[in-house]
Amino acid sequence: MSDPRQHEKYEQYEGGSPEAERKVFEELAQRIVRIQRINQDTGRLPGPDRAFHAKTTLAVDNARVRFRTDLPLSLREGFVRPGAEYPALVRYSNAAGVPAADAAQDLRGIAVRIVVGDDERHDLLMLNIPASHAANAREFVEFAEVMAGASGTAQVAYRFLVKLPRAVGRPAATRMRKTLQKAVARKIGSLSQERYWSQAPILWGDAGPVQYQLRPSPGGPPAPKPGRSDRDRLRTELAARLRERDVVYELCLQRFVDEATTPVENASVEWPEDVAPPVPVATLTIPRQDLDSNEAVAVTRRIEQLVFTPWRTTDAFRPLGNLNRSRDAAYGASSARRLGQE
């Protein structure tokens, strides 16, 4: 059994203690709720939505996660056992807090809930970019506040170039802008061909911190040339693909090396693969199916009401780092408002 306090070897708390940091996160969580209100007003939404990842691209509840039979001994922990297989829910989403056409420049996310049993579930949250634009929770919220409600090229540019440097400082603002501009400039033909990263680490029992990623299994057909006439073109393409074949990913882990090259507290630093090579540990399979059936539409609506959080897990797989620790308070406050629980 892994040491329940093992995470303390790797983490550094803002303010010097978990209690001091928690007060900071509670204040940041309330600022996230205010961002929800801005998104609701500017997006003319009928009610509160997720502060981020508001648009569900596609969702299923019949995926499977199967761990490799040759799973390294050092990575076997809890439910992670050679050959073990579990049902999973999958939600694809666009990252913005206001639903927009799939052709809009945006990051793409995937949330995977591994269902081990009635009382044990593990949520894995990823984006199609290897490192976050924000180093920590403060930067993340400052950026979100600056950009909330922005529309049109001129307004977005003004906030990036003028307001963001005032909020976080010029070096951080420049890093954020370059990271995001590079990420959203790519044309995406199929979500099934994207690679997704956790961006922030979690504990993996006695193996220590890891970052996880999903990468498409080789052999799938290439993505078609993106079209712009269909507002939901990413969903349309993935639904068409799933009518013909399974969609399969490899779940891989990158292991912590040292704080200089694989930092725990700074989410803006990409863990280099030549230093921390990805180790395949499982496959995620979304089976062939008709996503336009009445049953599939009902499943999507049900999953849209769920709350995904990296804190839905066990102590052995505890989220690590400032950005992950902040999510416990932020996701709780955001989902409470969205689900009418405030």
N, C-alpha and C positions, 0 to 999 in steps of 0.2 A: 504494500500500500504506500502511495506517495505521501510525502510530508505536506500537510495542509497549509503550512506557513512557508513553503518553498518559494512562493512568488516574491517574498520580501527580499530575497537575495538579488533580485533583478530590478526592482522598482524604486523610484525616488519620488516622494510625494511633494506636491506644491504646498508651500507653507510649512513643510517639515514633518507633517503627520497626516494620517488618514482623516482625522477629524477636521483639521484646518482645510484640507483640500476639499472635503465634502461640502463645506460651506461655500467655497468658490463654485463648485459644480451646481449647487442648488440655485445660485444666482444666474449662472449661465443657462440653466434649464428654463428659467422664467423668460430669459431673452429669446430662447428658441420658440417658446409659446407665442411671444409677440411677433416673431417672424411668421408663424402660422397665420396670425391674424392679417398681416400685410399680404401674404399670398392669397388668402381667401378674398380680400377686398380687391386686389389688383387683378386677380384671375377670375373675378366674378363667379366664384364657386358657391354652390348652394349651401355648403356647410364646411366645417373644419376638415381638412385633409391632412395627410402626413406632411410634416415640415419639409421633408425631402423624400424623393422616390414616390411621388404622388401617383404617377401613372403606372398601372400594372400593364406590362406588355403581354404577358402570358403567365398562366399559373396552372399547376397540376398537383394532384395529391397521390399519384400512383408511380412515382419514381422509386428507384432502388439504389442503395449504396452497398457495395460489396467490397470488403477488404481483401487484399491480395493474400494468397496462401503462403507466399514467401515474405511476409511482412517481417522486417528486421526485429530482432528480439528487443532491442532498446526502445522501439516505438510501440510496443504492446502495452496497453494501459486501459483498464476498465473495459468498456464495451468494444474497444479496438482489439480484435482478435483475428488471427489468420482464418480467412474464409467466411467470417461472420457477415451476414447480410441483413439489412434493415430497410423498412419502407421509409420514404422521404417525401416531403412536400417541396416544391420548387416554385419560386416567384421571380420572374424577370421584371425589371422596372427601368424606367428612365429616371435619372437622378434629380431632376428639377422638382421644386415644390409646387409647381403649377403644371397640370397636364398640358402637353403640347404635341404637335405632330412629330412623328418619329424622324422626320427629315431634319428637325431642328438640331443644332449643335448641342450635344449633351454627353454626359457620361452614362454608362449603362451598368446596371447592377443585377446581381443574382443573389437570392437568399435561399438557403437550403436548410430545411429542418429534418434532422435525422431522428426517427421515432424508435427509440430503443425499447420502450415499454410504457405502461400507463403513467408512470411517475418519472420517466427520464426521457428528456429530449435535448437535442443539441442544435442550436442555430448557428449556421456559418454564413457570414455576410461578406460579400465581395464586390469589387468594382473592376471595370476593364482598364485599369491603370495600376502600375505596380507600387506606387507610393502616393500618399495623400498630398494635396496641395498645402495642407495645414500641418505644421509640426506638432501642434497640441490643440487642446480644446479651446483655449482663448483665441488662437488664430482662427480656428474653424468658425466660431461664433462671430468674431469681428468681420470676417469675410462674408458670412451669410447675411449679416445685418446690412453691410454696405451694398450688397447686390440684390437684396430683397425688393421685389417689385420693379426691377429694372427692365425696360423693354426698348427695343430699337437699338441700332448699332451705335448711334451717337451717345445715348444715355449710358449704355454698357461701357463704352470706351472712357467716358468721363469718370465713371465710378472706379474703373480699373486704374486709370492713370492719375487721378486727383484724390478721390476720397479714400481709396484703399491705402495708399502710402501714409496718409494722415492717421489712419486707424492702426496700422501694424508696423509702420516704418517702411522706408523704401526698399531695403534688401529683401525683406519678407514679401512685400507686395510684388516685387520683380520676380521672385521665385514662384509665387503662386500663379502669376499671369503666364509665365513661360510654361509651367507644368500643365495648366489647363488648356492653353491654346494648342499645345502640341497634341494633347489627348483628344480634344474635340474636333480637330482638323481632319482626322481620318474618316474616310467614307466606310460605313459599315453595311455590308450586304446581308449578313446573317448573324444573329445572336449565337447560333450554334457554333460558329467559327471563331468567336471571340475567346480571349483568355481573361480570366478574372483572378484578382488578388485580394487577400485580406487586408493588406496595407498596414495593419497593426498586429502585433503578435498575441498569441495565447500560450498558456502553459500546456505542456503535453506530458503531464506526470513527471516522472523522474528524468525524462529526456530534456526537460527544461523548456525554454521559449522556442516556439516555432512560428513561422508565417505559413499560411496555406494558400493554395491556388488551385483553380480548375483550368485545365487546358484541353482542347478538343482532341479526342482520340483520332489517330491518323486513319485515313481511308474514306472519310465522308466527302460527298460531292462539294465542289467549290461553291461559294456564295454567288448569286447572280449579281449583275450590275444594278446598283441601287436605283430605284425609281422614286420620283418625288410627287406623283399624283395621289398616291394612297397615303392618307394621314396616319394609318396604322400599318405601314408597309413592313416593319420588322415583325409584327405579330403575324401578318399575312404570310410572309415568307416562312416563318418557323412553323406555323400551322400546316402549310402545304408540305413542308419537309417531313413533319411528323405523320402525315397521312401515308407517307411512303416508307418510312424507316425509323428505327430508333435513333435518338440523339445521345451520344455517349461522350463523357469527359473522364479524364484522369484527375483524381484528387492527389495533389503532391504537397509535400512539406519541405520547407527550408529551415534548417536548424540554426539556432543561435551560435555564433562564433565568439564575438567579443563586442563590447559596447561601441567601439570605434567603427566597425564595418557593418554590424547588424544591430543597431541601437534599438532598445526597447521603448525609450521615452520619446524619441523623435520620429513621428510617423511620416515625415516628408523625405526620409532617406530610404532609397530603394536598396533592399538587400541584394547584393550582387551575386549572380548565379555562379560565377567562377570561384567565389569564396564559400557560398552556401548553396550547393547544387540542389535542385528540386529532386526529392525522392518520391516516386510514385507509391502510394499506399492503398488506394482504393479506386473503384470506378463508380461513377454516377451515371445511371441509365434512365433516360426518359423514354418510355416505350412508345412505339407506334400507336396512334390513336386519332380519333376525329375530335378536334377541339371546337368544332362548331355545333356539336350535338347539344341538346338541352341539358343533359347531365354535366357535360364539360363546362358549359356556361355557368351552371349553378355552383360548380366547384370553384371556378374563378371568383365568383361573388363572395363565396365563403372565405376564401383565402385572403381576399382584399380586406376583410375585417380583422385579420390576425395581426398580432404585434410580433415582429421579429426583432430579437435583440441578442447580441453576443453573450449576454449574461444568462440566457436560458441554457444552462449547462450544469456541470458538476465541478466541485473544487479542483479535481485533477486537470480540468481543461479551462481553468479560470482565465478570463481576458486580462491582458497585461498592458501597461503603458498609460500615459495620461489621457490620450484620446479615447481609448477603450474604457478606462475607469469613468470618464465623464458620461459615457453613454447610458450608464445605469440610471442616473438621475434624469438625463435629457430625454431618453426614450419613454420613461415613465410619465413625465409631465406632458410630452407631446401626444402620446397615445391616449392619456386620460382626457385631454381636450377633444381629440378626434372622436373618441368613443362616448363622449358625453358624460364622463365620470368626474369632472372637476366640480 
